[in-house]
Amino acid sequence: MDHLLIRAARGEAVERTPVWAMRQAGRWDPEYNRIRAGRSFYEFSADVERAAQCSLAPRRFGVDAIILFYDITTL
């Protein structure tokens, strides 16, 4: 069975409206700030394990999907 968000995106009937989180974590999430502590944006981004931890942190809110935005300053 496909994930709830995928089924909803296809326009299929779903049992409830899916919920997602858009990350702007550095502004408000204490868990993100704890994991990233003491690292520049580039150091943090290069640390795959820590970046993955932070990317998945919103699961604790029971969301169905997490939308990530890569910092525009990296261009």
N, C-alpha and C positions, 0 to 999 in steps of 0.2 A: 504494500500500500504506500502511496506517495505521502509525503509530509503535508500537513494541513495547509501551510502557506502555498505550496506548489499547486495543490488542488484549487485553492481559492484564486490564485493567479490565472489558472486556466479557465476560470469562470464556472467551475463545477460547484455543485451544491456542497456546502460544508456544514458541519454540526454547530459551529460557532465562528464568530469573526476572529481571524488570527491576530495576534498581537506581536509587534516587533519593537526593537529598541534601536534608535539611531545614536551612534556613539559620538559624544563630545565629552568623553570621560574626564579629561584633564581638568575640566571646569567644575566637576561635582562629585566624582566617584572616589571615595576614600580607598577602595580596593585597588583601583587603577593607580592612584598616586603612591600607594604602598609598594606595589610591584615595580613601578618605574623609578622609584626614589633614587636620586643621585645620578641619573643617566640623562644625557642629552637626548633629543628626539632621535638623532641618527644612531646613537649607541643603542637606544631602546629598540628601534626598528630592526637593527641588525641581529638582535638577540631573539632568535626564532621562538625559543621556549617561553620567554617572558611575554613577547608579543602575542603568542597564541593564548596564553593564560588570560591576558587582558581582553582579548577579542571575545573570549567565551564567558567572561565574568557576568554579563547580564542574564545568563541562565538562571541565576539565583532569584530573579524576578519572575520566573515562569513564562518567559517570552517564547514565541514560536520561531522567531528568526532574529538575527542580528545584522544590521546594515552597517558596514564599515566605510569610513571616508578616510582617504589617505591625505595627509597634509599637503596643501598646495605649495607650501614652501619648498618641498623636495624637488620641484621642477627646476 
